Structures are given as structure tokens and as C-alpha cells.
Amino acid sequence: MSKSCCRFCGTPLTETFVDLGVSPLANSFLKPEKLQAMEPFYPLHVYVCTGCFLVQLEEFESPEHIFSDYLYFSSFSQGWLDHANAYAAKMVDRLGLDERSLVVEIASNDGYLLQYFKQRGVPVLGVEPAANVAKVAVEKGIPSDVAFFGVETAKRLKGDGKSADLMAANNVLAHVPDINDFVAGFKVLLKPTGTITFEFPHLQRLIAENQFDTVYHEHFSYLSLLAVEKVFARHGLAVFDVEQLPTHGGSLRLFVRHAEDTSRPVTAAVETIRAGEAAAGLHDIATYRSFGRTVETTKREVLRFLIDAHAAGKTVVGYGAPAKGNTLLNYLGVGPEFVAFTVDRSPHKQGLYLPGTRIPIKAPEAILEAKPDYVLILPWNLKDEVMTQMAEIRSWGGKFVVPIPTVQVL
């Protein structure tokens, strides 16, 4: 996309949604030997298109650079695994999937989802651009094609005799800069009566609940039903059903078919979401303009908590090393002087340092050894899971802190 035009419709981008300053790539964790090296920082300035209302970042780094060697492994969240298992059970039942079907997941990561279809006897194929992550899936017995998805990849797979009864795309639509080529690929690979499901964090919830830390360079777009229906329509696809999900702070799961497939009428749930977005002002540019002021207020609140805790001689550590946490900490300008370290269950992140802030990442046991006064939960969308796992901090009077949508001490 041009630096000044919408990646979907080409309208000049003139309206700011939120400006979070500059930040490193959110998953570019640092090895100890790189701590003295320079890090690239890029603007986190989000725009809203006045033509189609697609909220978007400019593209500063290619997807190849961001995703080809990746440190996010989906299987380290039990809650996310449970979500994937429930989805597989539901789709097998709803669509009548069996050993003659094919489920294709785009951005299949480490096989976290497809393993549950395989357990139910349904053939699967993952398409995953990160070779290091796909390797883990293959070791689980999940066939994985290492590639970025789009028309070219879809045509290649179809030429190899593959067409999908179900295509799943969980939290990936926001990650593609060329949204037109990406969506067009689904049109190619989907069987005439096949189904696609897209899951993504809902822009309406992002605005309502101040989830600004979900802005980072991997997320090229921030999505509403209003915007994506226009994208799908351009490429001969149509939304026929939708579900609201609690994942990632509030997500939508869209059920999509070929536009010409009239066997499944559009459900009332689709109109409900459309009406809800209209009532929330997503058709009004003033709604988008006001978001930045709310974010600035939250920045001051979190900094005030950290400064007061430090002045009182209290210790604060983090839990988790998610991309959203790196956006938050870099926007705050907070380093080890306020958050001594953070922990993460993924061994792939332990021993590394957060980008920009240089906060060390340790194993969760480090919290039990340090006995901090406060544990700042960076993946706030998993706060209930985290508080259950780390309940022992209550034994020495420790408390949890959730920064979004406002500071809460729990």
C-alpha cells in the first residue's frame, strides 16, 4: 500500500485513530548478546479510512521479515487450546465433516487447532509462513505448507488437488498488508459449498474497552463487520452468520461462503452485529477521532500507579511477554526501573529481553522466588487464567494489577 492510501479501497488516509509514538516490532525479542545493539523503531500511528472505515497501520516492515521466524506458539495457552478444541467439535457437527472432508487452516501456527480435527478423523492441512513454528506442527503429525497465503498459494494448492470444505483463519486477517490478495485466495481454494470462518478481535470492543495495546506492527488492520463485509463482497464472498466470542478481549467469528452459494441464508445474528456497530458510531468518523484522548488518559493512570508503587518501596514484576505488553510498555516508556522482570510460560521466550524496554523474561517460578508486591498482567485477556496459575502470590500479600481498560488492583 502507498504510505498515504487505504490498503483496501485506495482512499487517501488523512484521519488519525490513535498515535502511540514509535515502537520496535512487538515480537522482536532480544538475545542477551544483542543488548548493546541498536533496535529499529517504527511509528505506531493508526489511521481510519474515510472511504471504507478500515482502521489500519502503514506497512513499515514486510510480513516476510516479521513472520518468517516467529516466537509466538499458540499451544502455550491452555485457554486457547480449549477454545480450539471446542471449535473443532462444533464444526465437525455443524458441517458434517468426516474422513472425506478437508480442513485447511491459514496461519496454522504449531498445529494447536488442526490437531483436534485430526483426532476426530478429519483430514487437515496447515498453511503457515513461519518455518520454525510449522516444524512443531509437522512433528505432531499435522501436514503443513510453509508459505504466505494468497492467490498464488491457493492456486498452487488447488493445482495439487486440494480444495477445502472448511477454511479457518483465526487472528490472521489483521496480519496481512495485502488484504485483497489474501481474501481472494479463499475464493480460489474453497469448495463451491464450503465454509470459511474468520476470527478476529472486534474493533467495536477495542474502542469501547480501550484496548489500544492490541495495536502493533504485526496488526496491519483493526477490523469491524462494517469494513470486512466490503472486502469480502469485492472478492465474491459473503458473511452468512456471526458469533461473538470472549477471546482476545472480545472477538467476532464470521461464517463466510461463496456469494453465489444461496443454500445458507444470512442469519439474524449478522444484522444484530451490523446494528450494534451502527449504534456504537462505527459509521461516524467522530467516534474514531475521540479514541486517542482516552488512550492518553490511560497512559497517565498506569504511569501514576507505577511511580507511586516505586515511591512506596513496592516491587512490581510482569506476567507474560505478549505483543500487547510490548506495545503498552514502550508507549509508557517503562523499563526495568519500574518492572524488574516479566515471566512467560513459553521456553522460547525465557532468557530473552522485551524489545525496546529491555526487561528480562524469566520462567514463572521467578515470581515465587522474588515475592513481589505486584504482578502486572500484560496479557490482560487471560487474567483469570493467570490469577489461577499464580494464586500463590496471595500467600505473601502480593496483588495482581490489570492495566486495561483502566488500572485495577486485584
Contacts in CASP RR format, 6 or more apart in sequence:
PFRMAT RR
TARGET T0000
AUTHOR 0000-0000-0000
METHOD contacts of the structure
MODEL  1
MSKSCCRFCGTPLTETFVDLGVSPLANSFLKPEKLQAMEPFYPLHVYVCT
GCFLVQLEEFESPEHIFSDYLYFSSFSQGWLDHANAYAAKMVDRLGLDER
SLVVEIASNDGYLLQYFKQRGVPVLGVEPAANVAKVAVEKGIPSDVAFFG
VETAKRLKGDGKSADLMAANNVLAHVPDINDFVAGFKVLLKPTGTITFEF
PHLQRLIAENQFDTVYHEHFSYLSLLAVEKVFARHGLAVFDVEQLPTHGG
SLRLFVRHAEDTSRPVTAAVETIRAGEAAAGLHDIATYRSFGRTVETTKR
EVLRFLIDAHAAGKTVVGYGAPAKGNTLLNYLGVGPEFVAFTVDRSPHKQ
GLYLPGTRIPIKAPEAILEAKPDYVLILPWNLKDEVMTQMAEIRSWGGKF
VVPIPTVQVL
1 7 0 8 1.000
1 10 0 8 1.000
1 58 0 8 1.000
1 59 0 8 1.000
1 177 0 8 1.000
1 178 0 8 1.000
2 10 0 8 1.000
3 58 0 8 1.000
4 12 0 8 1.000
4 13 0 8 1.000
5 11 0 8 1.000
5 12 0 8 1.000
5 13 0 8 1.000
6 12 0 8 1.000
6 13 0 8 1.000
6 49 0 8 1.000
6 51 0 8 1.000
6 52 0 8 1.000
6 54 0 8 1.000
6 56 0 8 1.000
7 54 0 8 1.000
7 56 0 8 1.000
7 59 0 8 1.000
7 177 0 8 1.000
7 178 0 8 1.000
7 179 0 8 1.000
7 180 0 8 1.000
7 220 0 8 1.000
7 221 0 8 1.000
8 49 0 8 1.000
8 52 0 8 1.000
8 54 0 8 1.000
8 179 0 8 1.000
8 180 0 8 1.000
8 227 0 8 1.000
8 230 0 8 1.000
8 231 0 8 1.000
9 49 0 8 1.000
9 51 0 8 1.000
9 52 0 8 1.000
9 54 0 8 1.000
9 230 0 8 1.000
10 49 0 8 1.000
11 49 0 8 1.000
11 50 0 8 1.000
11 51 0 8 1.000
11 52 0 8 1.000
13 47 0 8 1.000
13 48 0 8 1.000
13 49 0 8 1.000
13 56 0 8 1.000
13 58 0 8 1.000
14 47 0 8 1.000
14 50 0 8 1.000
15 47 0 8 1.000
15 48 0 8 1.000
15 49 0 8 1.000
15 50 0 8 1.000
15 285 0 8 1.000
15 288 0 8 1.000
15 289 0 8 1.000
16 45 0 8 1.000
16 46 0 8 1.000
16 47 0 8 1.000
16 48 0 8 1.000
16 289 0 8 1.000
16 292 0 8 1.000
17 46 0 8 1.000
17 47 0 8 1.000
17 48 0 8 1.000
17 55 0 8 1.000
17 222 0 8 1.000
17 288 0 8 1.000
17 291 0 8 1.000
17 292 0 8 1.000
18 45 0 8 1.000
18 46 0 8 1.000
18 212 0 8 1.000
18 215 0 8 1.000
18 291 0 8 1.000
18 292 0 8 1.000
18 295 0 8 1.000
19 43 0 8 1.000
19 44 0 8 1.000
19 45 0 8 1.000
19 46 0 8 1.000
19 292 0 8 1.000
20 44 0 8 1.000
20 45 0 8 1.000
20 46 0 8 1.000
20 212 0 8 1.000
20 215 0 8 1.000
20 295 0 8 1.000
20 327 0 8 1.000
20 330 0 8 1.000
20 331 0 8 1.000
21 43 0 8 1.000
21 44 0 8 1.000
21 45 0 8 1.000
21 331 0 8 1.000
22 41 0 8 1.000
22 42 0 8 1.000
22 43 0 8 1.000
22 44 0 8 1.000
23 41 0 8 1.000
23 42 0 8 1.000
23 44 0 8 1.000
23 216 0 8 1.000
23 217 0 8 1.000
23 326 0 8 1.000
23 327 0 8 1.000
23 330 0 8 1.000
23 331 0 8 1.000
23 356 0 8 1.000
24 39 0 8 1.000
24 40 0 8 1.000
24 41 0 8 1.000
24 42 0 8 1.000
24 326 0 8 1.000
24 330 0 8 1.000
24 355 0 8 1.000
24 356 0 8 1.000
25 40 0 8 1.000
25 42 0 8 1.000
25 61 0 8 1.000
25 66 0 8 1.000
25 216 0 8 1.000
25 217 0 8 1.000
25 218 0 8 1.000
25 355 0 8 1.000
26 216 0 8 1.000
26 217 0 8 1.000
26 218 0 8 1.000
26 323 0 8 1.000
26 324 0 8 1.000
26 325 0 8 1.000
26 326 0 8 1.000
26 327 0 8 1.000
26 355 0 8 1.000
27 66 0 8 1.000
27 70 0 8 1.000
27 71 0 8 1.000
27 72 0 8 1.000
27 218 0 8 1.000
27 323 0 8 1.000
27 326 0 8 1.000
27 355 0 8 1.000
28 39 0 8 1.000
28 355 0 8 1.000
29 71 0 8 1.000
29 321 0 8 1.000
29 349 0 8 1.000
29 352 0 8 1.000
29 353 0 8 1.000
29 354 0 8 1.000
29 355 0 8 1.000
29 361 0 8 1.000
30 39 0 8 1.000
30 352 0 8 1.000
30 353 0 8 1.000
30 354 0 8 1.000
30 355 0 8 1.000
30 356 0 8 1.000
30 358 0 8 1.000
31 352 0 8 1.000
31 353 0 8 1.000
32 351 0 8 1.000
32 352 0 8 1.000
32 353 0 8 1.000
35 353 0 8 1.000
35 358 0 8 1.000
39 355 0 8 1.000
39 356 0 8 1.000
41 356 0 8 1.000
42 60 0 8 1.000
42 61 0 8 1.000
42 217 0 8 1.000
43 58 0 8 1.000
43 60 0 8 1.000
44 57 0 8 1.000
44 215 0 8 1.000
44 216 0 8 1.000
44 217 0 8 1.000
44 327 0 8 1.000
44 331 0 8 1.000
45 57 0 8 1.000
45 58 0 8 1.000
46 55 0 8 1.000
46 56 0 8 1.000
46 57 0 8 1.000
46 215 0 8 1.000
46 222 0 8 1.000
47 55 0 8 1.000
47 56 0 8 1.000
47 57 0 8 1.000
47 58 0 8 1.000
48 54 0 8 1.000
48 55 0 8 1.000
48 56 0 8 1.000
48 285 0 8 1.000
48 288 0 8 1.000
49 55 0 8 1.000
49 56 0 8 1.000
50 285 0 8 1.000
52 227 0 8 1.000
52 230 0 8 1.000
53 224 0 8 1.000
53 226 0 8 1.000
53 227 0 8 1.000
53 282 0 8 1.000
53 283 0 8 1.000
53 288 0 8 1.000
54 179 0 8 1.000
54 221 0 8 1.000
54 223 0 8 1.000
54 227 0 8 1.000
54 231 0 8 1.000
55 203 0 8 1.000
55 221 0 8 1.000
55 222 0 8 1.000
55 223 0 8 1.000
55 224 0 8 1.000
55 227 0 8 1.000
55 288 0 8 1.000
56 220 0 8 1.000
56 221 0 8 1.000
56 222 0 8 1.000
57 215 0 8 1.000
57 217 0 8 1.000
57 219 0 8 1.000
57 220 0 8 1.000
57 221 0 8 1.000
59 177 0 8 1.000
59 220 0 8 1.000
60 217 0 8 1.000
61 217 0 8 1.000
62 177 0 8 1.000
63 129 0 8 1.000
63 148 0 8 1.000
63 175 0 8 1.000
63 176 0 8 1.000
63 177 0 8 1.000
64 129 0 8 1.000
64 148 0 8 1.000
66 217 0 8 1.000
66 218 0 8 1.000
67 129 0 8 1.000
67 130 0 8 1.000
67 148 0 8 1.000
67 175 0 8 1.000
67 218 0 8 1.000
68 129 0 8 1.000
68 130 0 8 1.000
68 131 0 8 1.000
69 130 0 8 1.000
69 131 0 8 1.000
69 132 0 8 1.000
70 130 0 8 1.000
70 132 0 8 1.000
70 133 0 8 1.000
71 346 0 8 1.000
71 348 0 8 1.000
71 349 0 8 1.000
72 109 0 8 1.000
72 133 0 8 1.000
72 323 0 8 1.000
73 109 0 8 1.000
73 110 0 8 1.000
73 133 0 8 1.000
73 136 0 8 1.000
73 346 0 8 1.000
73 348 0 8 1.000
74 80 0 8 1.000
74 81 0 8 1.000
74 84 0 8 1.000
74 109 0 8 1.000
74 110 0 8 1.000
74 111 0 8 1.000
74 112 0 8 1.000
74 113 0 8 1.000
75 81 0 8 1.000
75 109 0 8 1.000
75 110 0 8 1.000
75 111 0 8 1.000
75 112 0 8 1.000
75 136 0 8 1.000
76 345 0 8 1.000
76 346 0 8 1.000
77 382 0 8 1.000
77 385 0 8 1.000
78 385 0 8 1.000
79 382 0 8 1.000
79 385 0 8 1.000
80 112 0 8 1.000
80 247 0 8 1.000
81 112 0 8 1.000
83 245 0 8 1.000
83 247 0 8 1.000
84 112 0 8 1.000
84 113 0 8 1.000
84 116 0 8 1.000
85 116 0 8 1.000
87 113 0 8 1.000
87 116 0 8 1.000
87 168 0 8 1.000
87 197 0 8 1.000
88 113 0 8 1.000
88 116 0 8 1.000
88 117 0 8 1.000
88 119 0 8 1.000
88 120 0 8 1.000
89 116 0 8 1.000
89 120 0 8 1.000
91 97 0 8 1.000
91 103 0 8 1.000
91 117 0 8 1.000
91 166 0 8 1.000
91 195 0 8 1.000
91 197 0 8 1.000
92 117 0 8 1.000
92 120 0 8 1.000
92 122 0 8 1.000
95 101 0 8 1.000
95 165 0 8 1.000
95 166 0 8 1.000
95 195 0 8 1.000
97 103 0 8 1.000
97 117 0 8 1.000
97 120 0 8 1.000
97 122 0 8 1.000
97 165 0 8 1.000
97 166 0 8 1.000
98 121 0 8 1.000
98 122 0 8 1.000
99 121 0 8 1.000
99 122 0 8 1.000
99 123 0 8 1.000
101 122 0 8 1.000
101 123 0 8 1.000
101 165 0 8 1.000
101 166 0 8 1.000
102 122 0 8 1.000
102 123 0 8 1.000
102 124 0 8 1.000
102 125 0 8 1.000
102 162 0 8 1.000
102 163 0 8 1.000
102 164 0 8 1.000
102 165 0 8 1.000
102 166 0 8 1.000
103 114 0 8 1.000
103 117 0 8 1.000
103 122 0 8 1.000
103 123 0 8 1.000
103 124 0 8 1.000
103 125 0 8 1.000
103 164 0 8 1.000
103 165 0 8 1.000
103 166 0 8 1.000
103 167 0 8 1.000
103 168 0 8 1.000
104 124 0 8 1.000
104 125 0 8 1.000
104 126 0 8 1.000
104 127 0 8 1.000
104 157 0 8 1.000
104 162 0 8 1.000
104 164 0 8 1.000
104 166 0 8 1.000
104 167 0 8 1.000
104 168 0 8 1.000
104 189 0 8 1.000
105 111 0 8 1.000
105 113 0 8 1.000
105 114 0 8 1.000
105 124 0 8 1.000
105 125 0 8 1.000
105 126 0 8 1.000
105 127 0 8 1.000
105 167 0 8 1.000
105 168 0 8 1.000
105 169 0 8 1.000
105 170 0 8 1.000
106 126 0 8 1.000
106 127 0 8 1.000
106 149 0 8 1.000
106 167 0 8 1.000
106 168 0 8 1.000
106 169 0 8 1.000
106 172 0 8 1.000
106 186 0 8 1.000
107 127 0 8 1.000
107 128 0 8 1.000
107 129 0 8 1.000
107 149 0 8 1.000
107 169 0 8 1.000
107 170 0 8 1.000
107 171 0 8 1.000
107 172 0 8 1.000
107 175 0 8 1.000
108 114 0 8 1.000
108 126 0 8 1.000
108 127 0 8 1.000
108 128 0 8 1.000
108 134 0 8 1.000
108 137 0 8 1.000
108 142 0 8 1.000
108 144 0 8 1.000
109 128 0 8 1.000
109 130 0 8 1.000
109 133 0 8 1.000
109 137 0 8 1.000
110 133 0 8 1.000
110 134 0 8 1.000
110 136 0 8 1.000
110 137 0 8 1.000
110 140 0 8 1.000
111 126 0 8 1.000
111 136 0 8 1.000
111 137 0 8 1.000
111 140 0 8 1.000
111 142 0 8 1.000
111 144 0 8 1.000
113 168 0 8 1.000
113 170 0 8 1.000
114 124 0 8 1.000
114 125 0 8 1.000
114 126 0 8 1.000
114 137 0 8 1.000
114 142 0 8 1.000
115 140 0 8 1.000
115 142 0 8 1.000
117 124 0 8 1.000
118 124 0 8 1.000
118 141 0 8 1.000
118 142 0 8 1.000
124 142 0 8 1.000
124 143 0 8 1.000
125 143 0 8 1.000
125 144 0 8 1.000
125 145 0 8 1.000
125 157 0 8 1.000
125 162 0 8 1.000
125 164 0 8 1.000
126 134 0 8 1.000
126 137 0 8 1.000
126 142 0 8 1.000
126 143 0 8 1.000
126 144 0 8 1.000
126 145 0 8 1.000
127 144 0 8 1.000
127 145 0 8 1.000
127 147 0 8 1.000
127 149 0 8 1.000
127 153 0 8 1.000
127 157 0 8 1.000
128 134 0 8 1.000
128 137 0 8 1.000
128 144 0 8 1.000
128 145 0 8 1.000
128 146 0 8 1.000
128 147 0 8 1.000
129 146 0 8 1.000
129 147 0 8 1.000
129 148 0 8 1.000
129 149 0 8 1.000
130 146 0 8 1.000
131 146 0 8 1.000
134 144 0 8 1.000
134 146 0 8 1.000
137 144 0 8 1.000
138 144 0 8 1.000
145 153 0 8 1.000
145 157 0 8 1.000
147 153 0 8 1.000
149 176 0 8 1.000
149 182 0 8 1.000
149 185 0 8 1.000
150 178 0 8 1.000
150 181 0 8 1.000
150 182 0 8 1.000
150 184 0 8 1.000
150 185 0 8 1.000
151 181 0 8 1.000
151 184 0 8 1.000
151 185 0 8 1.000
151 188 0 8 1.000
153 185 0 8 1.000
154 184 0 8 1.000
154 185 0 8 1.000
154 186 0 8 1.000
154 188 0 8 1.000
154 189 0 8 1.000
155 188 0 8 1.000
157 189 0 8 1.000
158 188 0 8 1.000
158 189 0 8 1.000
162 189 0 8 1.000
163 189 0 8 1.000
163 190 0 8 1.000
163 191 0 8 1.000
164 189 0 8 1.000
164 190 0 8 1.000
164 191 0 8 1.000
164 194 0 8 1.000
165 191 0 8 1.000
165 194 0 8 1.000
165 195 0 8 1.000
166 194 0 8 1.000
166 195 0 8 1.000
166 196 0 8 1.000
166 197 0 8 1.000
167 186 0 8 1.000
167 189 0 8 1.000
167 190 0 8 1.000
167 194 0 8 1.000
167 195 0 8 1.000
167 196 0 8 1.000
167 197 0 8 1.000
168 196 0 8 1.000
168 197 0 8 1.000
169 186 0 8 1.000
169 196 0 8 1.000
169 197 0 8 1.000
169 198 0 8 1.000
169 199 0 8 1.000
170 197 0 8 1.000
170 198 0 8 1.000
170 199 0 8 1.000
171 199 0 8 1.000
171 200 0 8 1.000
171 201 0 8 1.000
171 248 0 8 1.000
171 251 0 8 1.000
173 179 0 8 1.000
173 182 0 8 1.000
173 183 0 8 1.000
173 198 0 8 1.000
173 200 0 8 1.000
173 221 0 8 1.000
173 223 0 8 1.000
173 228 0 8 1.000
174 200 0 8 1.000
174 201 0 8 1.000
174 219 0 8 1.000
174 220 0 8 1.000
174 221 0 8 1.000
174 222 0 8 1.000
174 223 0 8 1.000
175 218 0 8 1.000
175 219 0 8 1.000
175 220 0 8 1.000
176 182 0 8 1.000
176 220 0 8 1.000
176 221 0 8 1.000
177 220 0 8 1.000
179 220 0 8 1.000
179 221 0 8 1.000
179 231 0 8 1.000
180 231 0 8 1.000
180 234 0 8 1.000
180 235 0 8 1.000
183 231 0 8 1.000
183 232 0 8 1.000
183 234 0 8 1.000
183 235 0 8 1.000
183 237 0 8 1.000
184 235 0 8 1.000
185 235 0 8 1.000
186 196 0 8 1.000
186 235 0 8 1.000
186 237 0 8 1.000
186 256 0 8 1.000
187 235 0 8 1.000
187 236 0 8 1.000
187 237 0 8 1.000
187 258 0 8 1.000
190 196 0 8 1.000
190 258 0 8 1.000
192 258 0 8 1.000
192 261 0 8 1.000
193 257 0 8 1.000
193 258 0 8 1.000
193 261 0 8 1.000
193 263 0 8 1.000
194 257 0 8 1.000
194 258 0 8 1.000
194 261 0 8 1.000
195 255 0 8 1.000
195 256 0 8 1.000
195 257 0 8 1.000
196 237 0 8 1.000
196 255 0 8 1.000
196 256 0 8 1.000
196 257 0 8 1.000
197 253 0 8 1.000
197 254 0 8 1.000
197 255 0 8 1.000
197 256 0 8 1.000
198 228 0 8 1.000
198 252 0 8 1.000
198 253 0 8 1.000
198 254 0 8 1.000
198 256 0 8 1.000
199 245 0 8 1.000
199 247 0 8 1.000
199 251 0 8 1.000
199 252 0 8 1.000
199 253 0 8 1.000
199 254 0 8 1.000
200 223 0 8 1.000
200 251 0 8 1.000
200 252 0 8 1.000
201 211 0 8 1.000
201 214 0 8 1.000
201 222 0 8 1.000
201 223 0 8 1.000
201 248 0 8 1.000
201 249 0 8 1.000
201 250 0 8 1.000
201 251 0 8 1.000
202 223 0 8 1.000
202 224 0 8 1.000
202 244 0 8 1.000
202 250 0 8 1.000
202 251 0 8 1.000
202 252 0 8 1.000
203 222 0 8 1.000
203 223 0 8 1.000
203 224 0 8 1.000
203 227 0 8 1.000
203 282 0 8 1.000
204 224 0 8 1.000
204 276 0 8 1.000
204 277 0 8 1.000
204 280 0 8 1.000
204 282 0 8 1.000
205 211 0 8 1.000
205 249 0 8 1.000
205 250 0 8 1.000
205 251 0 8 1.000
206 212 0 8 1.000
206 214 0 8 1.000
206 222 0 8 1.000
207 280 0 8 1.000
207 287 0 8 1.000
207 288 0 8 1.000
207 291 0 8 1.000
208 280 0 8 1.000
209 249 0 8 1.000
209 404 0 8 1.000
209 405 0 8 1.000
210 294 0 8 1.000
210 295 0 8 1.000
210 298 0 8 1.000
210 404 0 8 1.000
210 405 0 8 1.000
210 406 0 8 1.000
211 249 0 8 1.000
211 404 0 8 1.000
211 405 0 8 1.000
212 291 0 8 1.000
212 292 0 8 1.000
212 295 0 8 1.000
212 298 0 8 1.000
212 327 0 8 1.000
212 331 0 8 1.000
212 404 0 8 1.000
213 324 0 8 1.000
213 325 0 8 1.000
213 327 0 8 1.000
213 328 0 8 1.000
213 331 0 8 1.000
213 403 0 8 1.000
213 404 0 8 1.000
214 222 0 8 1.000
214 248 0 8 1.000
214 324 0 8 1.000
214 327 0 8 1.000
215 222 0 8 1.000
215 327 0 8 1.000
216 323 0 8 1.000
216 324 0 8 1.000
216 326 0 8 1.000
216 327 0 8 1.000
218 323 0 8 1.000
221 227 0 8 1.000
223 252 0 8 1.000
224 277 0 8 1.000
224 282 0 8 1.000
225 239 0 8 1.000
225 242 0 8 1.000
225 252 0 8 1.000
225 254 0 8 1.000
225 270 0 8 1.000
225 273 0 8 1.000
225 274 0 8 1.000
225 277 0 8 1.000
226 274 0 8 1.000
226 277 0 8 1.000
226 282 0 8 1.000
226 283 0 8 1.000
228 239 0 8 1.000
228 254 0 8 1.000
229 239 0 8 1.000
232 238 0 8 1.000
232 239 0 8 1.000
232 256 0 8 1.000
233 259 0 8 1.000
236 258 0 8 1.000
236 259 0 8 1.000
236 260 0 8 1.000
237 256 0 8 1.000
237 257 0 8 1.000
237 258 0 8 1.000
237 259 0 8 1.000
238 256 0 8 1.000
238 257 0 8 1.000
238 258 0 8 1.000
238 259 0 8 1.000
238 266 0 8 1.000
239 254 0 8 1.000
239 255 0 8 1.000
239 256 0 8 1.000
239 266 0 8 1.000
239 270 0 8 1.000
240 255 0 8 1.000
240 256 0 8 1.000
240 257 0 8 1.000
240 264 0 8 1.000
240 265 0 8 1.000
240 266 0 8 1.000
240 267 0 8 1.000
240 270 0 8 1.000
241 254 0 8 1.000
241 255 0 8 1.000
241 264 0 8 1.000
241 266 0 8 1.000
241 267 0 8 1.000
241 269 0 8 1.000
241 270 0 8 1.000
242 252 0 8 1.000
242 253 0 8 1.000
242 254 0 8 1.000
242 255 0 8 1.000
242 267 0 8 1.000
242 269 0 8 1.000
242 270 0 8 1.000
242 273 0 8 1.000
243 252 0 8 1.000
243 253 0 8 1.000
243 255 0 8 1.000
243 269 0 8 1.000
244 250 0 8 1.000
244 251 0 8 1.000
244 252 0 8 1.000
244 253 0 8 1.000
244 273 0 8 1.000
245 251 0 8 1.000
245 252 0 8 1.000
245 253 0 8 1.000
247 381 0 8 1.000
248 381 0 8 1.000
249 381 0 8 1.000
250 381 0 8 1.000
252 273 0 8 1.000
257 264 0 8 1.000
277 283 0 8 1.000
280 287 0 8 1.000
281 287 0 8 1.000
298 403 0 8 1.000
298 404 0 8 1.000
298 405 0 8 1.000
298 406 0 8 1.000
298 407 0 8 1.000
299 331 0 8 1.000
299 332 0 8 1.000
301 406 0 8 1.000
301 407 0 8 1.000
302 328 0 8 1.000
302 332 0 8 1.000
302 403 0 8 1.000
302 407 0 8 1.000
303 332 0 8 1.000
303 334 0 8 1.000
305 401 0 8 1.000
305 407 0 8 1.000
305 409 0 8 1.000
306 316 0 8 1.000
306 332 0 8 1.000
306 334 0 8 1.000
306 338 0 8 1.000
306 339 0 8 1.000
307 338 0 8 1.000
309 316 0 8 1.000
309 373 0 8 1.000
309 374 0 8 1.000
310 316 0 8 1.000
310 337 0 8 1.000
310 338 0 8 1.000
314 373 0 8 1.000
314 374 0 8 1.000
315 340 0 8 1.000
315 370 0 8 1.000
315 372 0 8 1.000
315 373 0 8 1.000
315 374 0 8 1.000
316 338 0 8 1.000
316 339 0 8 1.000
316 340 0 8 1.000
316 372 0 8 1.000
316 373 0 8 1.000
316 374 0 8 1.000
316 375 0 8 1.000
316 376 0 8 1.000
316 401 0 8 1.000
317 339 0 8 1.000
317 340 0 8 1.000
317 341 0 8 1.000
317 342 0 8 1.000
317 343 0 8 1.000
317 366 0 8 1.000
317 367 0 8 1.000
317 370 0 8 1.000
317 372 0 8 1.000
317 374 0 8 1.000
317 375 0 8 1.000
317 376 0 8 1.000
318 339 0 8 1.000
318 341 0 8 1.000
318 342 0 8 1.000
318 343 0 8 1.000
318 359 0 8 1.000
318 375 0 8 1.000
318 376 0 8 1.000
318 377 0 8 1.000
318 378 0 8 1.000
319 342 0 8 1.000
319 343 0 8 1.000
319 364 0 8 1.000
319 367 0 8 1.000
319 375 0 8 1.000
319 376 0 8 1.000
319 377 0 8 1.000
319 378 0 8 1.000
319 379 0 8 1.000
319 386 0 8 1.000
319 390 0 8 1.000
320 342 0 8 1.000
320 343 0 8 1.000
320 344 0 8 1.000
320 345 0 8 1.000
320 361 0 8 1.000
320 377 0 8 1.000
320 378 0 8 1.000
320 379 0 8 1.000
320 386 0 8 1.000
321 342 0 8 1.000
321 343 0 8 1.000
321 344 0 8 1.000
321 346 0 8 1.000
321 349 0 8 1.000
321 352 0 8 1.000
321 354 0 8 1.000
321 361 0 8 1.000
321 378 0 8 1.000
322 378 0 8 1.000
322 379 0 8 1.000
324 378 0 8 1.000
324 379 0 8 1.000
324 380 0 8 1.000
325 378 0 8 1.000
325 379 0 8 1.000
326 354 0 8 1.000
326 355 0 8 1.000
326 356 0 8 1.000
326 357 0 8 1.000
328 378 0 8 1.000
328 403 0 8 1.000
328 404 0 8 1.000
329 335 0 8 1.000
329 339 0 8 1.000
329 354 0 8 1.000
329 357 0 8 1.000
329 359 0 8 1.000
329 378 0 8 1.000
330 355 0 8 1.000
330 356 0 8 1.000
330 357 0 8 1.000
333 357 0 8 1.000
334 357 0 8 1.000
335 357 0 8 1.000
335 358 0 8 1.000
335 359 0 8 1.000
336 357 0 8 1.000
336 358 0 8 1.000
336 359 0 8 1.000
336 360 0 8 1.000
339 357 0 8 1.000
339 359 0 8 1.000
339 376 0 8 1.000
340 359 0 8 1.000
340 370 0 8 1.000
340 372 0 8 1.000
341 359 0 8 1.000
341 360 0 8 1.000
341 361 0 8 1.000
341 362 0 8 1.000
341 366 0 8 1.000
341 370 0 8 1.000
342 354 0 8 1.000
342 359 0 8 1.000
342 360 0 8 1.000
342 361 0 8 1.000
342 362 0 8 1.000
342 376 0 8 1.000
342 378 0 8 1.000
343 350 0 8 1.000
343 361 0 8 1.000
343 362 0 8 1.000
343 363 0 8 1.000
343 364 0 8 1.000
343 365 0 8 1.000
343 366 0 8 1.000
343 367 0 8 1.000
344 350 0 8 1.000
344 361 0 8 1.000
344 363 0 8 1.000
344 364 0 8 1.000
345 364 0 8 1.000
347 363 0 8 1.000
349 361 0 8 1.000
350 361 0 8 1.000
350 362 0 8 1.000
350 363 0 8 1.000
351 360 0 8 1.000
351 361 0 8 1.000
351 362 0 8 1.000
352 360 0 8 1.000
352 361 0 8 1.000
353 359 0 8 1.000
353 360 0 8 1.000
353 361 0 8 1.000
354 360 0 8 1.000
354 361 0 8 1.000
364 389 0 8 1.000
364 390 0 8 1.000
367 375 0 8 1.000
367 390 0 8 1.000
367 393 0 8 1.000
368 392 0 8 1.000
368 393 0 8 1.000
371 393 0 8 1.000
371 396 0 8 1.000
371 398 0 8 1.000
372 393 0 8 1.000
372 398 0 8 1.000
373 397 0 8 1.000
373 398 0 8 1.000
373 399 0 8 1.000
374 398 0 8 1.000
374 399 0 8 1.000
374 400 0 8 1.000
374 401 0 8 1.000
374 409 0 8 1.000
375 390 0 8 1.000
375 393 0 8 1.000
375 398 0 8 1.000
375 399 0 8 1.000
375 400 0 8 1.000
375 401 0 8 1.000
376 401 0 8 1.000
376 403 0 8 1.000
377 383 0 8 1.000
377 386 0 8 1.000
377 387 0 8 1.000
377 400 0 8 1.000
377 401 0 8 1.000
377 402 0 8 1.000
377 403 0 8 1.000
378 403 0 8 1.000
379 386 0 8 1.000
380 402 0 8 1.000
380 403 0 8 1.000
380 404 0 8 1.000
383 400 0 8 1.000
383 402 0 8 1.000
383 410 0 8 1.000
386 400 0 8 1.000
387 400 0 8 1.000
387 410 0 8 1.000
390 400 0 8 1.000
393 399 0 8 1.000
393 400 0 8 1.000
399 409 0 8 1.000
399 410 0 8 1.000
400 409 0 8 1.000
400 410 0 8 1.000
401 407 0 8 1.000
401 408 0 8 1.000
401 409 0 8 1.000
401 410 0 8 1.000
402 408 0 8 1.000
402 410 0 8 1.000
END
